[in-house]
């Protein structure tokens, strides 16, 4: 599963610098697949989606910090647990029940993002 940030977020920003994939952004910020990864230009994501890694993407949330699911690996390949959840003072970084991903897929995604 990817991690999501719930609306209990207090916008403290503790999670953002902890993400090894640069998958966490401040509310209303545009984001790119290339941010903090080795991706550039046109790529096919492990899930099969075609994207341009350098193009700005619309924010997932305009109000609170958000996590880009396509970039979230639950810190697999980096840490034993998701670092955003470990540092969140209000426990609002939780598994996204709508996005089920196996450990193998998360590791494949991590290897793809950081070639």
SERO-4910 file (N, C-alpha, C, O; in steps of 0.05 Angstrom, whole numbers):
BEGIN
 pado doro    nc1    nc2    nc3   cac1   cac2   cac3    cc1    cc2    cc3    oc1    oc2    oc3
  Unk    A     17    -24      0      0      0      0     17     25      0     40     25     11
  Unk    A      7     45    -12     20     71     -9     11     83     17     -8     74     30
  Unk    A     25    104     25     17    118     50      2    144     41      9    156     20
  Unk    A    -18    151     56    -33    176     51    -31    194     76    -25    184     98
  Unk    A    -35    219     72    -36    238     95    -66    246     98    -78    256     79
  Unk    A    -76    241    121   -105    246    126   -109    276    132    -90    291    135
  Unk    A   -135    284    133   -141    312    137   -136    321    166   -142    344    173
  Unk    A   -126    303    183   -117    311    210    -90    325    209    -80    334    230
  Unk    A    -77    326    186    -51    338    182    -52    367    193    -70    383    187
  Unk    A    -31    374    208    -29    401    219     -9    418    204     -1    440    212
  Unk    A      0    408    181     19    422    163     45    430    177     56    451    172
  Unk    A     55    412    194     80    418    208    104    414    190    125    426    194
  Unk    A    102    397    169    124    393    150    145    373    159    165    370    145
  Unk    A    141    360    182    161    341    191    166    318    172    188    307    170
  Unk    A    145    310    158    147    286    140    163    292    114    177    274    105
  Unk    A    160    315    103    171    321     77    201    314     74    208    300     55
  Unk    A    218    324     91    247    318     88    254    289     93    277    281     87
  Unk    A    237    274    106    243    246    112    239    227     89    249    205     90
  Unk    A    224    235     69    218    217     47    241    213     28    251    232     16
  Unk    A    251    188     25    274    183      8    267    184    -22    285    184    -39
  Unk    A    241    185    -29    232    186    -56    222    214    -65    213    217    -87
  Unk    A    223    233    -47    212    259    -51    183    256    -62    176    268    -82
  Unk    A    168    240    -47    140    235    -54    121    253    -39     96    252    -44
  Unk    A    131    268    -20    114    285     -3    118    314    -10    140    324    -13
  Unk    A     95    328    -13     96    356    -22     77    372     -4     57    362      7
  Unk    A     83    398     -1     66    416     13     41    421     -3     42    422    -28
  Unk    A     18    424     11     -7    429     -3     -5    451    -23      8    472    -18
  Unk    A    -18    448    -46    -19    467    -68      6    468    -85      7    483   -105
  Unk    A     27    453    -78     52    453    -94     50    434   -118     40    412   -115
  Unk    A     58    444   -141     61    426   -164     84    406   -158    101    412   -141
  Unk    A     84    383   -171    105    363   -166    113    351   -192     99    353   -212
  Unk    A    135    337   -192    145    322   -216    155    295   -208    165    291   -185
  Unk    A    152    276   -226    163    249   -221    193    250   -218    205    234   -204
  Unk    A    206    269   -232    235    272   -231    245    282   -204    269    277   -198
  Unk    A    229    295   -189    238    307   -163    249    285   -145    234    266   -137
  Unk    A    275    286   -138    287    268   -120    291    239   -130    296    221   -115
  Unk    A    287    236   -156    290    209   -168    310    211   -191    320    232   -197
  Unk    A    315    188   -204    333    187   -227    317    188   -253    328    185   -275
  Unk    A    291    193   -252    274    193   -275    277    220   -290    281    241   -279
  Unk    A    276    217   -317    276    241   -334    262    234   -360    263    212   -370
  Unk    A    249    254   -372    236    251   -398    212    232   -396    201    228   -375
  Unk    A    206    220   -419    183    202   -420    191    175   -409    211    163   -416
  Unk    A    174    165   -390    179    139   -377    152    124   -374    131    136   -375
  Unk    A    155     98   -371    132     81   -365    135     72   -336    155     58   -330
  Unk    A    117     80   -318    119     73   -290    115     43   -286    102     30   -303
  Unk    A    124     31   -264    121      2   -259     91     -7   -261     87    -30   -268
  Unk    A     73     10   -256     44      3   -258     34      5   -286     10     -1   -291
  Unk    A     50     15   -305     43     16   -334     35     44   -344     30     47   -368
  Unk    A     33     64   -327     25     91   -335     49    105   -349     71    104   -340
  Unk    A     43    117   -373     62    133   -387     62    162   -377     40    174   -376
  Unk    A     85    172   -370     87    200   -359    112    213   -370    131    199   -378
  Unk    A    112    239   -368    137    254   -373    147    263   -345    134    279   -332
  Unk    A    169    252   -337    180    257   -310    186    286   -304    186    294   -281
  Unk    A    190    302   -325    198    330   -321    175    349   -320    178    373   -313
  Unk    A    151    340   -328    128    358   -329    116    362   -302    113    343   -286
  Unk    A    108    387   -296     95    393   -271     67    379   -270     52    379   -290
  Unk    A     61    368   -247     35    355   -242     19    371   -223     29    386   -207
  Unk    A     -7    368   -225    -26    382   -207    -23    372   -178    -18    348   -174
  Unk    A    -25    390   -159    -24    381   -131    -47    361   -124    -69    364   -135
  Unk    A    -41    342   -107    -61    323    -98    -80    337    -78   -104    330    -77
  Unk    A    -69    356    -63    -85    371    -44    -77    400    -45    -54    407    -49
  Unk    A    -97    417    -41    -91    446    -40    -88    456    -11    -80    479     -7
  Unk    A    -94    439      9    -95    448     36    -74    436     55    -64    450     73
  Unk    A    -68    410     51    -49    397     69    -27    383     53    -29    380     29
  Unk    A     -6    375     67     15    360     54      2    335     42    -18    325     51
  Unk    A     15    325     20      4    302      7     27    284     -3     50    293     -6
  Unk    A     20    259     -7     39    239    -17     31    230    -45      8    223    -49
  Unk    A     49    230    -63     44    220    -90     47    190    -90     69    179    -86
  Unk    A     25    176    -93     25    147    -91     44    133   -110     56    113   -103
  Unk    A     46    144   -135     64    131   -154     94    133   -146    110    118   -156
  Unk    A    100    150   -127    128    153   -118    132    141    -91    155    138    -82
  Unk    A    111    134    -77    113    123    -49    120     93    -50    107     78    -64
  Unk    A    141     86    -36    149     58    -34    147     48     -5    158     27      2
  Unk    A    134     64     12    133     58     41    161     56     53    165     42     73
  Unk    A    180     69     40    208     69     48    222     42     44    244     38     54
  Unk    A    209     23     30    221     -3     24    247      2      9    248     19    -10
  Unk    A    268    -12     16    294     -9      3    311     13     17    334     16     10
  Unk    A    299     28     35    313     49     49    312     45     80    333     46     93
  Unk    A    288     40     90    284     39    119    265     16    126    252      5    109
  Unk    A    264      9    152    247    -13    161    218     -5    162    201    -23    162
  Unk    A    212     21    164    184     30    166    182     57    152    202     70    147
  Unk    A    157     64    144    154     90    131    162    113    149    152    116    172
  Unk    A    181    129    140    192    150    157    172    172    162    173    185    183
  Unk    A    154    177    143    134    198    147    117    192    171    111    209    188
  Unk    A    109    167    173     92    158    196    108    159    222     97    165    243
  Unk    A    134    152    220    151    151    244    154    179    257    157    181    281
  Unk    A    155    200    240    160    227    251    134    244    254    136    265    266
  Unk    A    112    234    245     87    250    245     77    253    274     72    233    287
  Unk    A     75    278    284     66    282    312     37    277    317     28    274    340
  Unk    A     21    275    295     -8    271    299    -17    245    286    -41    240    283
  Unk    A      1    228    278     -5    201    266    -25    203    243    -44    187    242
  Unk    A    -20    221    225    -38    224    202    -27    212    176    -39    213    155
  Unk    A     -3    199    177      9    185    155      2    156    158     14    142    175
  Unk    A    -18    146    142    -29    120    146    -29    105    120    -29    117     98
  Unk    A    -31     78    120    -34     63     95    -59     70     80    -80     74     92
  Unk    A    -56     72     54    -79     78     37    -92     52     29    -82     36     13
  Unk    A   -115     46     41   -129     21     37   -138     17      8   -143     -5     -1
  Unk    A   -139     39     -8   -147     37    -36   -124     29    -55   -129     23    -78
  Unk    A   -100     30    -45    -77     23    -62    -61      0    -49    -44      5    -31
  Unk    A    -66    -24    -58    -52    -47    -47    -28    -54    -65    -32    -58    -89
  Unk    A     -5    -55    -53     20    -61    -67     36    -80    -51     40    -76    -27
  Unk    A     46   -101    -63     62   -121    -49     90   -110    -43     99    -90    -55
  Unk    A    104   -122    -24    131   -114    -18    149   -116    -43    166    -99    -47
  Unk    A    145   -137    -59    161   -141    -83    156   -117   -103    175   -107   -115
  Unk    A    130   -109   -106    124    -87   -123    136    -61   -113    147    -45   -128
  Unk    A    135    -56    -87    146    -32    -75    176    -31    -79    187    -10    -85
  Unk    A    190    -54    -77    219    -55    -81    225    -51   -111    245    -38   -118
  Unk    A    208    -61   -128    211    -57   -157    208    -27   -163    224    -15   -179
  Unk    A    188    -14   -151    184     15   -155    208     31   -145    217     50   -158
  Unk    A    219     23   -121    242     37   -110    266     34   -129    280     54   -134
  Unk    A    271     11   -140    293      7   -159    289     23   -184    308     33   -196
  Unk    A    264     25   -193    258     41   -217    263     71   -213    274     84   -230
  Unk    A    255     81   -190    258    109   -184    287    117   -180    294    140   -185
  Unk    A    303     99   -170    331    104   -163    350     85   -178    362     67   -165
  Unk    A    351     87   -204    367     68   -220    396     69   -214    412     55   -226
***
